[in-house]
Amino acid sequence: DYLDDYPRVSQMDKVLYACDELAGFVTACAMVRPEGIHGMRAKSVRKKMKQKSFAAAVNRDDIVRGAEELGVDLAEHIQFVIDAMAEISGELGLSPEQRV
């Protein structure tokens, strides 16, 4: 993984690393739900992470490693990202009314 070549020194480095892949994966999860991101729970994201064919380009190891490097529980981190993205779901195109 090319990101391993760049040490994450600052807290900002760690936060960006921890959120980048996860935000993409959460977006993919929201896109296949009729209600978009609203009501999404970390448990359902974790379940999707086990499906290797779903959003196959997303590196699950980066998601797990990112939470570890931040020193936070993975489920809590996933829920935090979901909640943060849900607050701006209209801007992200992840609201139910924007679903096709």
Backbone atoms as SQL, in Angstrom:
CREATE TABLE atoms (id INTEGER PRIMARY KEY, chain TEXT, resi INTEGER, resn TEXT, atom TEXT, x REAL, y REAL, z REAL);
INSERT INTO atoms VALUES
  (1, 'A', 1, 'ASP', 'N', 0.847, -1.181, 0.000),
  (2, 'A', 1, 'ASP', 'CA', 0.000, 0.000, 0.000),
  (3, 'A', 1, 'ASP', 'C', 0.892, 1.244, 0.000),
  (4, 'A', 2, 'TYR', 'N', 0.684, 2.116, -0.962),
  (5, 'A', 2, 'TYR', 'CA', 1.559, 3.282, -1.104),
  (6, 'A', 2, 'TYR', 'C', 1.495, 4.218, 0.101),
  (7, 'A', 3, 'LEU', 'N', 0.407, 4.237, 0.831),
  (8, 'A', 3, 'LEU', 'CA', 0.293, 5.132, 1.989),
  (9, 'A', 3, 'LEU', 'C', 1.231, 4.721, 3.121),
  (10, 'A', 4, 'ASP', 'N', 1.627, 3.468, 3.133),
  (11, 'A', 4, 'ASP', 'CA', 2.546, 3.014, 4.175),
  (12, 'A', 4, 'ASP', 'C', 3.936, 3.626, 4.012),
  (13, 'A', 5, 'ASP', 'N', 4.222, 4.147, 2.815),
  (14, 'A', 5, 'ASP', 'CA', 5.517, 4.787, 2.569),
  (15, 'A', 5, 'ASP', 'C', 5.612, 6.170, 3.202),
  (16, 'A', 6, 'TYR', 'N', 4.487, 6.694, 3.657),
  (17, 'A', 6, 'TYR', 'CA', 4.448, 8.036, 4.231),
  (18, 'A', 6, 'TYR', 'C', 4.049, 7.945, 5.701),
  (19, 'A', 7, 'PRO', 'N', 4.978, 8.220, 6.594),
  (20, 'A', 7, 'PRO', 'CA', 4.640, 8.116, 8.020),
  (21, 'A', 7, 'PRO', 'C', 3.599, 9.156, 8.423),
  (22, 'A', 8, 'ARG', 'N', 2.695, 8.733, 9.258),
  (23, 'A', 8, 'ARG', 'CA', 1.665, 9.635, 9.779),
  (24, 'A', 8, 'ARG', 'C', 2.168, 10.136, 11.123),
  (25, 'A', 9, 'VAL', 'N', 2.692, 11.347, 11.118),
  (26, 'A', 9, 'VAL', 'CA', 3.360, 11.898, 12.286),
  (27, 'A', 9, 'VAL', 'C', 2.397, 12.735, 13.126),
  (28, 'A', 10, 'SER', 'N', 1.762, 13.692, 12.501),
  (29, 'A', 10, 'SER', 'CA', 0.885, 14.597, 13.244),
  (30, 'A', 10, 'SER', 'C', -0.488, 13.965, 13.454),
  (31, 'A', 11, 'GLN', 'N', -1.228, 14.518, 14.375),
  (32, 'A', 11, 'GLN', 'CA', -2.603, 14.057, 14.615),
  (33, 'A', 11, 'GLN', 'C', -3.443, 14.254, 13.357),
  (34, 'A', 12, 'MET', 'N', -3.213, 15.348, 12.641),
  (35, 'A', 12, 'MET', 'CA', -3.964, 15.605, 11.405),
  (36, 'A', 12, 'MET', 'C', -3.668, 14.520, 10.369),
  (37, 'A', 13, 'ASP', 'N', -2.404, 14.106, 10.257),
  (38, 'A', 13, 'ASP', 'CA', -2.049, 13.016, 9.342),
  (39, 'A', 13, 'ASP', 'C', -2.864, 11.767, 9.669),
  (40, 'A', 14, 'LYS', 'N', -2.941, 11.453, 10.945),
  (41, 'A', 14, 'LYS', 'CA', -3.643, 10.252, 11.394),
  (42, 'A', 14, 'LYS', 'C', -5.146, 10.353, 11.147),
  (43, 'A', 15, 'VAL', 'N', -5.705, 11.524, 11.393),
  (44, 'A', 15, 'VAL', 'CA', -7.142, 11.724, 11.189),
  (45, 'A', 15, 'VAL', 'C', -7.489, 11.601, 9.707),
  (46, 'A', 16, 'LEU', 'N', -6.702, 12.231, 8.851),
  (47, 'A', 16, 'LEU', 'CA', -6.969, 12.151, 7.409),
  (48, 'A', 16, 'LEU', 'C', -6.874, 10.706, 6.919),
  (49, 'A', 17, 'TYR', 'N', -5.858, 10.010, 7.373),
  (50, 'A', 17, 'TYR', 'CA', -5.692, 8.608, 6.994),
  (51, 'A', 17, 'TYR', 'C', -6.875, 7.775, 7.486),
  (52, 'A', 18, 'ALA', 'N', -7.294, 8.015, 8.717),
  (53, 'A', 18, 'ALA', 'CA', -8.370, 7.228, 9.323),
  (54, 'A', 18, 'ALA', 'C', -9.723, 7.492, 8.670),
  (55, 'A', 19, 'CYS', 'N', -9.897, 8.651, 8.077),
  (56, 'A', 19, 'CYS', 'CA', -11.206, 9.018, 7.533),
  (57, 'A', 19, 'CYS', 'C', -11.318, 8.858, 6.017),
  (58, 'A', 20, 'ASP', 'N', -10.214, 8.867, 5.320),
  (59, 'A', 20, 'ASP', 'CA', -10.252, 8.871, 3.855),
  (60, 'A', 20, 'ASP', 'C', -10.947, 7.641, 3.278),
  (61, 'A', 21, 'GLU', 'N', -10.395, 6.474, 3.475),
  (62, 'A', 21, 'GLU', 'CA', -10.992, 5.251, 2.937),
  (63, 'A', 21, 'GLU', 'C', -12.384, 5.012, 3.527),
  (64, 'A', 22, 'LEU', 'N', -12.521, 5.299, 4.809),
  (65, 'A', 22, 'LEU', 'CA', -13.797, 5.063, 5.476),
  (66, 'A', 22, 'LEU', 'C', -14.902, 5.935, 4.880),
  (67, 'A', 23, 'ALA', 'N', -14.610, 7.192, 4.611),
  (68, 'A', 23, 'ALA', 'CA', -15.626, 8.074, 4.020),
  (69, 'A', 23, 'ALA', 'C', -16.078, 7.549, 2.661),
  (70, 'A', 24, 'GLY', 'N', -15.149, 7.038, 1.878),
  (71, 'A', 24, 'GLY', 'CA', -15.519, 6.450, 0.594),
  (72, 'A', 24, 'GLY', 'C', -16.379, 5.219, 0.758),
  (73, 'A', 25, 'PHE', 'N', -16.039, 4.402, 1.735),
  (74, 'A', 25, 'PHE', 'CA', -16.802, 3.179, 1.969),
  (75, 'A', 25, 'PHE', 'C', -18.201, 3.504, 2.493),
  (76, 'A', 26, 'VAL', 'N', -18.283, 4.449, 3.411),
  (77, 'A', 26, 'VAL', 'CA', -19.594, 4.866, 3.937),
  (78, 'A', 26, 'VAL', 'C', -20.452, 5.420, 2.800),
  (79, 'A', 27, 'THR', 'N', -19.850, 6.181, 1.906),
  (80, 'A', 27, 'THR', 'CA', -20.580, 6.707, 0.750),
  (81, 'A', 27, 'THR', 'C', -21.136, 5.559, -0.080),
  (82, 'A', 28, 'ALA', 'N', -20.315, 4.555, -0.358),
  (83, 'A', 28, 'ALA', 'CA', -20.774, 3.405, -1.135),
  (84, 'A', 28, 'ALA', 'C', -21.939, 2.705, -0.438),
  (85, 'A', 29, 'CYS', 'N', -21.836, 2.547, 0.869),
  (86, 'A', 29, 'CYS', 'CA', -22.920, 1.917, 1.638),
  (87, 'A', 29, 'CYS', 'C', -24.203, 2.736, 1.542),
  (88, 'A', 30, 'ALA', 'N', -24.079, 4.042, 1.663),
  (89, 'A', 30, 'ALA', 'CA', -25.248, 4.921, 1.610),
  (90, 'A', 30, 'ALA', 'C', -25.903, 4.908, 0.236),
  (91, 'A', 31, 'MET', 'N', -25.105, 4.753, -0.799),
  (92, 'A', 31, 'MET', 'CA', -25.633, 4.791, -2.163),
  (93, 'A', 31, 'MET', 'C', -26.546, 3.608, -2.479),
  (94, 'A', 32, 'VAL', 'N', -26.402, 2.517, -1.763),
  (95, 'A', 32, 'VAL', 'CA', -27.240, 1.350, -2.035),
  (96, 'A', 32, 'VAL', 'C', -28.424, 1.239, -1.073),
  (97, 'A', 33, 'ARG', 'N', -28.598, 2.249, -0.220),
  (98, 'A', 33, 'ARG', 'CA', -29.707, 2.234, 0.735),
  (99, 'A', 33, 'ARG', 'C', -30.791, 3.213, 0.277),
  (100, 'A', 34, 'PRO', 'N', -32.055, 2.799, 0.300),
  (101, 'A', 34, 'PRO', 'CA', -33.130, 3.712, -0.094),
  (102, 'A', 34, 'PRO', 'C', -33.166, 4.983, 0.757),
  (103, 'A', 35, 'GLU', 'N', -32.782, 4.865, 2.033),
  (104, 'A', 35, 'GLU', 'CA', -32.807, 6.027, 2.915),
  (105, 'A', 35, 'GLU', 'C', -31.470, 6.764, 2.943),
  (106, 'A', 36, 'GLY', 'N', -30.575, 6.405, 2.022),
  (107, 'A', 36, 'GLY', 'CA', -29.275, 7.058, 1.969),
  (108, 'A', 36, 'GLY', 'C', -28.496, 6.820, 3.250),
  (109, 'A', 37, 'ILE', 'N', -27.840, 7.845, 3.723),
  (110, 'A', 37, 'ILE', 'CA', -27.002, 7.706, 4.916),
  (111, 'A', 37, 'ILE', 'C', -27.818, 7.775, 6.211),
  (112, 'A', 38, 'HIS', 'N', -29.037, 8.299, 6.120),
  (113, 'A', 38, 'HIS', 'CA', -29.851, 8.491, 7.320),
  (114, 'A', 38, 'HIS', 'C', -30.240, 7.159, 7.957),
  (115, 'A', 39, 'GLY', 'N', -29.977, 7.047, 9.240),
  (116, 'A', 39, 'GLY', 'CA', -30.288, 5.833, 9.982),
  (117, 'A', 39, 'GLY', 'C', -29.231, 4.746, 9.852),
  (118, 'A', 40, 'MET', 'N', -28.168, 5.032, 9.126),
  (119, 'A', 40, 'MET', 'CA', -27.109, 4.035, 8.955),
  (120, 'A', 40, 'MET', 'C', -26.390, 3.816, 10.283),
  (121, 'A', 41, 'ARG', 'N', -26.050, 2.578, 10.553),
  (122, 'A', 41, 'ARG', 'CA', -25.355, 2.218, 11.787),
  (123, 'A', 41, 'ARG', 'C', -24.012, 1.569, 11.441),
  (124, 'A', 42, 'ALA', 'N', -23.084, 1.692, 12.356),
  (125, 'A', 42, 'ALA', 'CA', -21.752, 1.112, 12.172),
  (126, 'A', 42, 'ALA', 'C', -21.829, -0.387, 11.924),
  (127, 'A', 43, 'LYS', 'N', -22.759, -1.052, 12.570),
  (128, 'A', 43, 'LYS', 'CA', -22.898, -2.500, 12.416),
  (129, 'A', 43, 'LYS', 'C', -23.136, -2.892, 10.957),
  (130, 'A', 44, 'SER', 'N', -23.967, -2.131, 10.256),
  (131, 'A', 44, 'SER', 'CA', -24.240, -2.462, 8.855),
  (132, 'A', 44, 'SER', 'C', -23.023, -2.191, 7.979),
  (133, 'A', 45, 'VAL', 'N', -22.241, -1.163, 8.318),
  (134, 'A', 45, 'VAL', 'CA', -21.013, -0.881, 7.570),
  (135, 'A', 45, 'VAL', 'C', -20.008, -2.002, 7.797),
  (136, 'A', 46, 'ARG', 'N', -19.882, -2.443, 9.031),
  (137, 'A', 46, 'ARG', 'CA', -18.963, -3.551, 9.342),
  (138, 'A', 46, 'ARG', 'C', -19.366, -4.811, 8.574),
  (139, 'A', 47, 'LYS', 'N', -20.659, -5.043, 8.455),
  (140, 'A', 47, 'LYS', 'CA', -21.145, -6.210, 7.720),
  (141, 'A', 47, 'LYS', 'C', -20.756, -6.104, 6.244),
  (142, 'A', 48, 'LYS', 'N', -20.906, -4.913, 5.682),
  (143, 'A', 48, 'LYS', 'CA', -20.527, -4.688, 4.278),
  (144, 'A', 48, 'LYS', 'C', -19.016, -4.836, 4.085),
  (145, 'A', 49, 'MET', 'N', -18.236, -4.481, 5.103),
  (146, 'A', 49, 'MET', 'CA', -16.780, -4.608, 5.001),
  (147, 'A', 49, 'MET', 'C', -16.365, -6.059, 4.789),
  (148, 'A', 50, 'LYS', 'N', -17.170, -6.994, 5.261),
  (149, 'A', 50, 'LYS', 'CA', -16.856, -8.414, 5.119),
  (150, 'A', 50, 'LYS', 'C', -17.141, -8.932, 3.716),
  (151, 'A', 51, 'GLN', 'N', -17.942, -8.175, 2.952),
  (152, 'A', 51, 'GLN', 'CA', -18.268, -8.557, 1.576),
  (153, 'A', 51, 'GLN', 'C', -17.187, -7.991, 0.658),
  (154, 'A', 52, 'LYS', 'N', -16.233, -8.820, 0.302),
  (155, 'A', 52, 'LYS', 'CA', -15.084, -8.360, -0.489),
  (156, 'A', 52, 'LYS', 'C', -15.492, -7.816, -1.850),
  (157, 'A', 53, 'SER', 'N', -16.602, -8.279, -2.402),
  (158, 'A', 53, 'SER', 'CA', -17.030, -7.805, -3.721),
  (159, 'A', 53, 'SER', 'C', -17.680, -6.424, -3.664),
  (160, 'A', 54, 'PHE', 'N', -18.136, -6.018, -2.482),
  (161, 'A', 54, 'PHE', 'CA', -18.767, -4.702, -2.342),
  (162, 'A', 54, 'PHE', 'C', -17.686, -3.637, -2.188),
  (163, 'A', 55, 'ALA', 'N', -17.732, -2.610, -3.048),
  (164, 'A', 55, 'ALA', 'CA', -16.733, -1.541, -3.027),
  (165, 'A', 55, 'ALA', 'C', -15.334, -2.146, -2.926),
  (166, 'A', 56, 'ALA', 'N', -15.060, -3.039, -3.851),
  (167, 'A', 56, 'ALA', 'CA', -13.837, -3.844, -3.810),
  (168, 'A', 56, 'ALA', 'C', -12.561, -3.012, -3.814),
  (169, 'A', 57, 'ALA', 'N', -12.598, -1.814, -4.355),
  (170, 'A', 57, 'ALA', 'CA', -11.394, -0.984, -4.431),
  (171, 'A', 57, 'ALA', 'C', -11.025, -0.357, -3.085),
  (172, 'A', 58, 'VAL', 'N', -11.943, -0.381, -2.132),
  (173, 'A', 58, 'VAL', 'CA', -11.675, 0.221, -0.826),
  (174, 'A', 58, 'VAL', 'C', -10.828, -0.740, 0.008),
  (175, 'A', 59, 'ASN', 'N', -9.740, -0.239, 0.543),
  (176, 'A', 59, 'ASN', 'CA', -8.824, -1.044, 1.330),
  (177, 'A', 59, 'ASN', 'C', -9.328, -1.134, 2.773),
  (178, 'A', 60, 'ARG', 'N', -9.872, -2.270, 3.112),
  (179, 'A', 60, 'ARG', 'CA', -10.420, -2.478, 4.466),
  (180, 'A', 60, 'ARG', 'C', -9.338, -2.401, 5.533),
  (181, 'A', 61, 'ASP', 'N', -8.128, -2.862, 5.195),
  (182, 'A', 61, 'ASP', 'CA', -7.024, -2.799, 6.152),
  (183, 'A', 61, 'ASP', 'C', -6.703, -1.357, 6.527),
  (184, 'A', 62, 'ASP', 'N', -6.785, -0.438, 5.557),
  (185, 'A', 62, 'ASP', 'CA', -6.551, 0.979, 5.851),
  (186, 'A', 62, 'ASP', 'C', -7.590, 1.517, 6.825),
  (187, 'A', 63, 'ILE', 'N', -8.827, 1.071, 6.677),
  (188, 'A', 63, 'ILE', 'CA', -9.891, 1.517, 7.578),
  (189, 'A', 63, 'ILE', 'C', -9.594, 1.057, 9.005),
  (190, 'A', 64, 'VAL', 'N', -9.261, -0.198, 9.150),
  (191, 'A', 64, 'VAL', 'CA', -8.965, -0.763, 10.475),
  (192, 'A', 64, 'VAL', 'C', -7.710, -0.115, 11.061),
  (193, 'A', 65, 'ARG', 'N', -6.662, -0.009, 10.255),
  (194, 'A', 65, 'ARG', 'CA', -5.396, 0.565, 10.719),
  (195, 'A', 65, 'ARG', 'C', -5.571, 2.030, 11.116),
  (196, 'A', 66, 'GLY', 'N', -6.388, 2.750, 10.368),
  (197, 'A', 66, 'GLY', 'CA', -6.626, 4.158, 10.679),
  (198, 'A', 66, 'GLY', 'C', -7.224, 4.354, 12.060),
  (199, 'A', 67, 'ALA', 'N', -8.214, 3.552, 12.397),
  (200, 'A', 67, 'ALA', 'CA', -8.827, 3.637, 13.731),
  (201, 'A', 67, 'ALA', 'C', -7.817, 3.255, 14.801),
  (202, 'A', 68, 'GLU', 'N', -7.021, 2.224, 14.528),
  (203, 'A', 68, 'GLU', 'CA', -6.002, 1.795, 15.493),
  (204, 'A', 68, 'GLU', 'C', -4.990, 2.909, 15.755),
  (205, 'A', 69, 'GLU', 'N', -4.538, 3.567, 14.679),
  (206, 'A', 69, 'GLU', 'CA', -3.538, 4.627, 14.831),
  (207, 'A', 69, 'GLU', 'C', -4.097, 5.832, 15.588),
  (208, 'A', 70, 'LEU', 'N', -5.401, 6.046, 15.449),
  (209, 'A', 70, 'LEU', 'CA', -6.036, 7.128, 16.215),
  (210, 'A', 70, 'LEU', 'C', -6.273, 6.717, 17.666),
  (211, 'A', 71, 'GLY', 'N', -6.251, 5.437, 17.915),
  (212, 'A', 71, 'GLY', 'CA', -6.506, 4.934, 19.264),
  (213, 'A', 71, 'GLY', 'C', -7.971, 4.935, 19.621),
  (214, 'A', 72, 'VAL', 'N', -8.834, 4.715, 18.621),
  (215, 'A', 72, 'VAL', 'CA', -10.272, 4.700, 18.856),
  (216, 'A', 72, 'VAL', 'C', -10.854, 3.351, 18.442),
  (217, 'A', 73, 'ASP', 'N', -11.957, 3.008, 19.058),
  (218, 'A', 73, 'ASP', 'CA', -12.677, 1.796, 18.722),
  (219, 'A', 73, 'ASP', 'C', -13.203, 1.908, 17.292),
  (220, 'A', 74, 'LEU', 'N', -13.046, 0.865, 16.500),
  (221, 'A', 74, 'LEU', 'CA', -13.449, 0.905, 15.100),
  (222, 'A', 74, 'LEU', 'C', -14.934, 1.212, 14.936),
  (223, 'A', 75, 'ALA', 'N', -15.787, 0.539, 15.693),
  (224, 'A', 75, 'ALA', 'CA', -17.232, 0.775, 15.568),
  (225, 'A', 75, 'ALA', 'C', -17.587, 2.223, 15.911),
  (226, 'A', 76, 'GLU', 'N', -16.961, 2.753, 16.951),
  (227, 'A', 76, 'GLU', 'CA', -17.220, 4.154, 17.325),
  (228, 'A', 76, 'GLU', 'C', -16.728, 5.107, 16.243),
  (229, 'A', 77, 'HIS', 'N', -15.581, 4.800, 15.664),
  (230, 'A', 77, 'HIS', 'CA', -15.032, 5.642, 14.594),
  (231, 'A', 77, 'HIS', 'C', -15.956, 5.630, 13.379),
  (232, 'A', 78, 'ILE', 'N', -16.413, 4.445, 13.000),
  (233, 'A', 78, 'ILE', 'CA', -17.327, 4.339, 11.859),
  (234, 'A', 78, 'ILE', 'C', -18.589, 5.155, 12.122),
  (235, 'A', 79, 'GLN', 'N', -19.166, 5.022, 13.309),
  (236, 'A', 79, 'GLN', 'CA', -20.389, 5.754, 13.621),
  (237, 'A', 79, 'GLN', 'C', -20.138, 7.255, 13.628),
  (238, 'A', 80, 'PHE', 'N', -18.991, 7.682, 14.130),
  (239, 'A', 80, 'PHE', 'CA', -18.636, 9.099, 14.137),
  (240, 'A', 80, 'PHE', 'C', -18.600, 9.642, 12.707),
  (241, 'A', 81, 'VAL', 'N', -17.980, 8.897, 11.809),
  (242, 'A', 81, 'VAL', 'CA', -17.890, 9.332, 10.407),
  (243, 'A', 81, 'VAL', 'C', -19.274, 9.346, 9.768),
  (244, 'A', 82, 'ILE', 'N', -20.075, 8.325, 10.024),
  (245, 'A', 82, 'ILE', 'CA', -21.447, 8.302, 9.502),
  (246, 'A', 82, 'ILE', 'C', -22.201, 9.540, 9.970),
  (247, 'A', 83, 'ASP', 'N', -22.159, 9.813, 11.264),
  (248, 'A', 83, 'ASP', 'CA', -22.897, 10.946, 11.826),
  (249, 'A', 83, 'ASP', 'C', -22.416, 12.273, 11.246),
  (250, 'A', 84, 'ALA', 'N', -21.105, 12.414, 11.085),
  (251, 'A', 84, 'ALA', 'CA', -20.558, 13.650, 10.523),
  (252, 'A', 84, 'ALA', 'C', -21.004, 13.818, 9.072),
  (253, 'A', 85, 'MET', 'N', -20.982, 12.757, 8.311),
  (254, 'A', 85, 'MET', 'CA', -21.403, 12.828, 6.916),
  (255, 'A', 85, 'MET', 'C', -22.910, 13.048, 6.804),
  (256, 'A', 86, 'ALA', 'N', -23.679, 12.469, 7.720),
  (257, 'A', 86, 'ALA', 'CA', -25.133, 12.630, 7.693),
  (258, 'A', 86, 'ALA', 'C', -25.528, 14.094, 7.888),
  (259, 'A', 87, 'GLU', 'N', -24.742, 14.824, 8.685),
  (260, 'A', 87, 'GLU', 'CA', -25.037, 16.242, 8.926),
  (261, 'A', 87, 'GLU', 'C', -24.966, 17.070, 7.648),
  (262, 'A', 88, 'ILE', 'N', -24.155, 16.640, 6.691),
  (263, 'A', 88, 'ILE', 'CA', -24.034, 17.375, 5.425),
  (264, 'A', 88, 'ILE', 'C', -24.451, 16.483, 4.252),
  (265, 'A', 89, 'SER', 'N', -25.381, 15.578, 4.522),
  (266, 'A', 89, 'SER', 'CA', -25.793, 14.596, 3.519),
  (267, 'A', 89, 'SER', 'C', -26.329, 15.247, 2.249),
  (268, 'A', 90, 'GLY', 'N', -26.989, 16.376, 2.368),
  (269, 'A', 90, 'GLY', 'CA', -27.493, 17.071, 1.178),
  (270, 'A', 90, 'GLY', 'C', -26.367, 17.506, 0.262),
  (271, 'A', 91, 'GLU', 'N', -25.317, 18.027, 0.845),
  (272, 'A', 91, 'GLU', 'CA', -24.157, 18.467, 0.067),
  (273, 'A', 91, 'GLU', 'C', -23.422, 17.279, -0.556),
  (274, 'A', 92, 'LEU', 'N', -23.498, 16.124, 0.110),
  (275, 'A', 92, 'LEU', 'CA', -22.793, 14.941, -0.357),
  (276, 'A', 92, 'LEU', 'C', -23.642, 14.095, -1.321),
  (277, 'A', 93, 'GLY', 'N', -24.911, 14.437, -1.474),
  (278, 'A', 93, 'GLY', 'CA', -25.795, 13.661, -2.332),
  (279, 'A', 93, 'GLY', 'C', -26.213, 12.342, -1.715),
  (280, 'A', 94, 'LEU', 'N', -26.276, 12.296, -0.369),
  (281, 'A', 94, 'LEU', 'CA', -26.571, 11.050, 0.330),
  (282, 'A', 94, 'LEU', 'C', -27.893, 11.082, 1.079),
  (283, 'A', 95, 'SER', 'N', -28.744, 12.040, 0.763),
  (284, 'A', 95, 'SER', 'CA', -30.071, 12.123, 1.390),
  (285, 'A', 95, 'SER', 'C', -31.053, 11.238, 0.642),
  (286, 'A', 96, 'PRO', 'N', -32.098, 10.784, 1.328),
  (287, 'A', 96, 'PRO', 'CA', -33.079, 9.911, 0.679),
  (288, 'A', 96, 'PRO', 'C', -33.690, 10.523, -0.574),
  (289, 'A', 97, 'GLU', 'N', -33.984, 11.802, -0.536),
  (290, 'A', 97, 'GLU', 'CA', -34.615, 12.439, -1.703),
  (291, 'A', 97, 'GLU', 'C', -33.672, 12.544, -2.891),
  (292, 'A', 98, 'GLN', 'N', -32.397, 12.330, -2.660),
  (293, 'A', 98, 'GLN', 'CA', -31.413, 12.376, -3.753),
  (294, 'A', 98, 'GLN', 'C', -31.125, 10.997, -4.302),
  (295, 'A', 99, 'ARG', 'N', -31.685, 9.983, -3.672),
  (296, 'A', 99, 'ARG', 'CA', -31.478, 8.607, -4.130),
  (297, 'A', 99, 'ARG', 'C', -32.297, 8.365, -5.386),
  (298, 'A', 100, 'VAL', 'N', -31.787, 7.589, -6.273),
  (299, 'A', 100, 'VAL', 'CA', -32.498, 7.281, -7.525),
  (300, 'A', 100, 'VAL', 'C', -33.161, 5.943, -7.386);
